[in-house]
Amino acid sequence: MKFLKDQHFGKINAETSHGDIAVSVVPASDTRIEVFVRSNNNNEQLSKAEIQKLLDENYTLDISVSGDQLTAVARQKTNFNWKRSLSISYKIYATKSTNTRLITSHGNIDLSGMEGTQDVSTSHGNINIEDATGKLTGQTSHGDISISGSKDNIDFRTSHGNIDVRNAEGTLKLVTSNGDIQSRKIKGQIRMSTSHGNIGGNTIEGDLSASTSHGNVNVEGLSGSIEASTDHGNIDVVMEKVSGSITIDNSNGDISLQLPKGKGLNVDLEGKKINIDPLENFSGSKEENSMKGTLGGGGALVKAKTNRGNVSLSFR
């Protein structure tokens, strides 16, 4: 364990290969870094002297402050002996306005309470962001992403993992290839995309784009607009308030849409069968597998199409 205290910095550049990185907020007088080194073999207990010997033989470790930047970089040497590898982790305590660049290959990243630009990346590990504000970007290849109490510009992706976002607002871009995306109490311009997984949302305000190839889309309590699609799955949407267009596209599954009563709409529905509540003030055409026209004199466009499923429209 190593401490670097009484050093002030506005930027953090932290890199490690096998280890976790955590950054949290403290007053300026308490800024510091703690470095934790242990064997990657959980069954192997090493003395301080043995750890130091392996560090000197297999790694270059730079813990320093230059100008306004804290550098914490651990790199393997070219003659690295992987059988005696170490886990090198950092706990960094910084002021909230500090900008960060955090990279690890095999480890988790936790960041809380920061404001500014935060860029985090891991290959095999989870990412957890709490109460952060600013330009927030991150990615992992094999791990989950959790974001809570954060806002402004949020852009996160994982290849094999789930994404969970709560109490967030701003411009949100959430992408995974193989995993689910869940959200609750979010607001803004929102894009959620997965290839193999489900998308779920509750209490959303803003413009939502939600797409999956193999999975369901289930959104409740949405105020705003939505564009939703899936190739293999069902789509269920409950609108609290309609303030933009609704476009839903499905290749192999059903569509269920619930809208608030008394709203003027332009309706364009197509599926194997159209199921709809009794209509008032409807003008247009309705067949067993299609419906097109206006409700209440017209208004926002509601378009729902499925090739091999039914479309159900209800009002409350």
C-alpha positions in Angstrom: 0.0 0.0 0.0 1.3 3.4 -0.9 0.0 6.9 -0.1 0.5 10.1 -1.9 -0.8 12.9 0.2 -0.8 16.7 0.3 -0.7 16.8 -3.5 -3.3 18.8 -5.4 -4.4 17.9 -8.9 -7.3 18.7 -11.3 -6.7 15.7 -13.7 -6.3 12.0 -13.1 -4.7 9.5 -15.5 -4.9 6.1 -14.0 -4.0 2.8 -15.8 -3.6 -0.8 -14.6 -3.8 -4.2 -16.1 -5.2 -6.4 -13.4 -6.9 -4.4 -10.7 -9.7 -2.1 -9.6 -9.9 1.7 -9.8 -12.1 3.7 -7.5 -12.4 7.5 -7.4 -14.5 9.4 -4.8 -14.8 13.0 -3.6 -13.0 14.6 -0.6 -12.1 18.1 0.4 -9.0 19.5 -1.2 -7.0 19.0 2.1 -7.7 15.2 1.9 -6.8 14.4 -1.7 -4.6 11.3 -2.0 -4.1 8.0 -3.7 -3.8 4.6 -2.1 -2.2 1.7 -4.1 -3.1 -1.9 -3.2 -0.9 -4.7 -4.5 -1.5 -8.4 -4.1 -0.9 -11.7 -5.9 -3.4 -12.5 -8.7 -3.4 -16.0 -7.3 -5.9 -15.8 -4.4 -4.3 -18.8 -2.7 -0.9 -17.2 -2.6 0.0 -14.9 0.3 3.0 -12.7 -0.4 5.1 -10.6 2.0 5.8 -7.0 1.3 9.3 -7.9 0.3 8.1 -10.5 -2.2 5.6 -8.1 -3.7 8.2 -5.4 -4.1 10.5 -8.0 -5.8 7.8 -9.0 -8.3 7.0 -5.3 -8.9 10.6 -4.5 -9.7 11.0 -7.6 -12.0 7.7 -7.5 -13.9 6.2 -4.0 -13.8 6.9 -0.3 -14.2 4.9 1.7 -11.7 4.6 5.5 -11.9 2.7 7.2 -9.1 3.4 11.0 -9.4 1.9 14.5 -9.6 3.2 16.8 -12.3 1.6 20.1 -12.9 -2.1 19.7 -12.5 -2.2 15.9 -13.2 -2.0 12.8 -11.0 -0.5 9.9 -12.9 -1.0 6.4 -11.6 0.2 3.9 -14.3 1.2 0.3 -13.9 2.5 -1.5 -16.9 3.9 -5.0 -17.5 7.5 -5.2 -18.7 8.3 -7.0 -22.0 9.8 -9.9 -20.1 6.7 -10.2 -18.0 6.3 -13.5 -16.1 2.5 -14.1 -16.2 2.8 -16.9 -13.6 3.8 -14.4 -11.0 1.4 -11.6 -12.0 0.1 -9.0 -9.5 -3.2 -7.2 -9.0 -2.5 -3.5 -8.7 -5.5 -1.4 -7.6 -6.0 2.3 -6.9 -8.3 4.2 -4.5 -8.1 7.8 -5.4 -9.6 10.7 -3.4 -10.1 13.9 -5.3 -12.0 17.1 -5.4 -15.3 16.9 -7.3 -14.2 19.1 -10.2 -11.4 16.7 -11.1 -11.4 15.2 -14.7 -10.5 11.6 -15.0 -9.2 9.0 -17.5 -9.4 5.5 -15.9 -8.3 2.3 -17.7 -8.0 -1.3 -16.5 -8.0 -4.5 -18.3 -9.2 -7.0 -15.7 -11.0 -5.1 -12.9 -13.9 -2.9 -11.8 -14.2 0.9 -12.0 -16.2 2.9 -9.4 -16.6 6.6 -9.6 -18.8 8.8 -7.4 -19.6 12.4 -6.8 -17.5 13.9 -9.7 -18.2 16.8 -11.9 -16.5 17.4 -15.3 -15.2 15.0 -17.9 -14.9 11.4 -16.9 -13.7 8.7 -19.3 -13.5 5.1 -18.0 -12.7 1.8 -19.7 -12.2 -1.8 -18.7 -12.1 -5.1 -20.7 -13.2 -7.6 -18.0 -15.0 -5.8 -15.2 -18.0 -3.8 -14.1 -18.5 0.0 -14.1 -20.4 1.8 -11.4 -21.1 5.5 -11.7 -22.9 7.4 -8.9 -23.9 11.1 -8.5 -21.7 12.3 -11.4 -22.3 15.3 -13.6 -20.7 16.3 -16.9 -19.4 14.4 -19.9 -19.5 10.8 -18.8 -18.2 8.1 -21.2 -17.3 4.5 -20.5 -17.1 1.0 -21.9 -16.4 -2.5 -20.9 -16.2 -5.7 -23.0 -17.3 -8.3 -20.4 -19.1 -6.6 -17.5 -22.2 -4.8 -16.3 -22.7 -1.1 -16.1 -24.6 0.7 -13.3 -25.4 4.4 -13.3 -27.4 6.3 -10.7 -28.0 9.9 -9.7 -26.0 11.2 -12.7 -26.7 13.8 -15.4 -25.7 15.8 -18.5 -24.0 13.7 -21.3 -24.0 10.0 -20.5 -22.5 7.6 -23.1 -21.8 4.0 -22.0 -21.5 0.7 -23.7 -20.7 -3.0 -23.0 -20.3 -6.0 -25.3 -21.4 -8.7 -22.9 -23.2 -7.4 -19.9 -26.3 -5.6 -18.5 -26.9 -1.9 -18.1 -28.9 -0.4 -15.2 -29.7 3.3 -15.1 -31.7 5.1 -12.3 -32.4 8.7 -11.5 -30.4 10.1 -14.5 -31.1 12.9 -16.9 -29.6 14.6 -19.9 -28.4 13.0 -23.2 -28.2 9.3 -22.5 -26.7 6.7 -24.9 -26.7 3.1 -23.6 -25.6 0.3 -25.8 -24.9 -3.4 -25.2 -24.6 -6.3 -27.6 -25.5 -9.2 -25.3 -27.5 -8.1 -22.2 -30.5 -6.3 -20.8 -31.0 -2.6 -20.3 -33.1 -1.5 -17.4 -34.0 2.1 -16.5 -36.1 4.0 -13.9 -36.7 7.7 -13.4 -34.7 9.0 -16.3 -35.2 12.2 -18.3 -33.9 13.7 -21.5 -32.8 12.5 -25.0 -32.5 8.7 -24.5 -31.2 6.0 -26.7 -31.1 2.3 -25.6 -29.9 -0.4 -27.9 -29.1 -4.1 -27.5 -28.8 -7.0 -29.9 -29.6 -10.0 -27.6 -31.5 -8.8 -24.6 -34.6 -7.0 -23.2 -35.2 -3.3 -22.7 -37.2 -2.1 -19.7 -38.1 1.3 -18.5 -40.3 2.9 -15.8 -41.1 6.6 -15.3 -39.3 8.1 -18.3 -39.7 11.7 -19.5 -38.3 12.8 -22.9 -37.6 11.3 -26.3 -36.9 7.6 -26.1 -35.3 5.3 -28.8 -35.3 1.7 -27.7 -34.2 -1.1 -30.1 -33.3 -4.8 -29.7 -32.9 -7.6 -32.2 -33.7 -10.6 -30.0 -35.7 -9.5 -26.9 -38.7 -7.6 -25.5 -39.3 -3.9 -25.1 -41.4 -3.0 -22.0 -41.8 0.7 -21.1 -44.2 2.1 -18.5 -44.9 5.7 -17.4 -43.4 7.4 -20.5 -44.1 11.1 -21.0 -42.8 12.2 -24.4 -42.2 10.4 -27.6 -40.9 6.9 -28.4 -39.3 5.0 -31.3 -39.2 1.3 -30.5 -38.3 -1.8 -32.4 -37.5 -5.5 -32.1 -37.1 -8.4 -34.6 -37.9 -11.3 -32.2 -40.0 -10.3 -29.2 -42.9 -8.3 -27.9 -43.3 -4.6 -27.4 -45.4 -3.2 -24.6 -45.6 0.6 -24.1 -47.7 2.6 -21.6 -47.7 6.3 -22.3 -48.4 8.7 -19.4 -48.3 11.7 -21.7 -47.9 12.0 -25.5 -45.8 15.0 -26.5 -44.3 13.7 -29.7 -44.6 10.9 -32.3 -44.9 7.2 -31.5 -43.3 4.7 -33.9 -43.2 1.0 -33.1 -41.9 -1.6 -35.4 -41.9 -5.4 -34.8 -41.0 -8.3 -37.1 -42.0 -11.3 -35.1 -44.1 -10.5 -32.1 -47.0 -8.5 -30.7 -47.4 -4.8 -30.0 -49.4 -3.5 -27.0 -49.8 0.3 -26.7 -51.7 2.2 -24.0 -52.4 5.9 -24.4 -54.1 8.6 -22.3 -57.7 9.3 -23.1 -58.9 12.4 -24.9 -55.8 13.1 -26.9 -56.1 14.0 -30.6 -54.0 11.6 -32.7 -53.2 10.4 -36.2 -53.3 6.6 -36.1 -51.6 4.1 -38.5 -51.7 0.5 -37.3 -50.8 -2.7 -39.1 -50.6 -6.4 -38.0 -52.2 -9.8 -38.3 -55.0 -8.5 -36.1 -55.9 -5.1 -34.7 -57.4 -5.1 -31.2 -58.7 -1.7 -30.0 -60.9 -0.2 -27.4 -64.2 1.3 -28.5 -63.4 4.5 -30.4 -64.9 8.0 -30.1 -64.4 10.7 -32.7 -62.6 8.4 -35.1 -62.4 9.2 -38.8 -60.8 6.8 -41.2 -60.7 3.2 -42.1 -60.4 0.1 -39.9 -59.9 -3.5 -41.1 -59.1 -6.7 -39.3 -55.4 -6.2 -39.9 -55.0 -2.4 -40.3 -56.3 0.9 -39.1 -55.6 4.4 -40.4 -57.2 7.7 -39.6 -57.6 10.3 -36.9 -58.9 10.4 -33.3 -60.3 13.6 -31.8 -59.5 15.6 -34.9 -55.9 14.4 -35.2 -52.6 15.2 -33.6 -49.4 13.4 -32.9 -48.6 10.4 -35.1 -49.1 6.9 -33.6 -47.6 4.3 -36.0 -47.3 0.6 -35.0 -46.5 -2.2 -37.4 -45.8 -5.9 -36.9 -45.4 -8.5 -39.6 -46.3 -11.7 -37.6 -48.1 -10.4 -34.5 -51.1 -8.5 -33.3 -51.5 -4.8 -32.4 -53.5 -3.9 -29.3 -54.4 -0.2 -28.6 -56.1 0.8 -25.4 -56.8 4.1 -23.6 -57.0 5.1 -19.9 
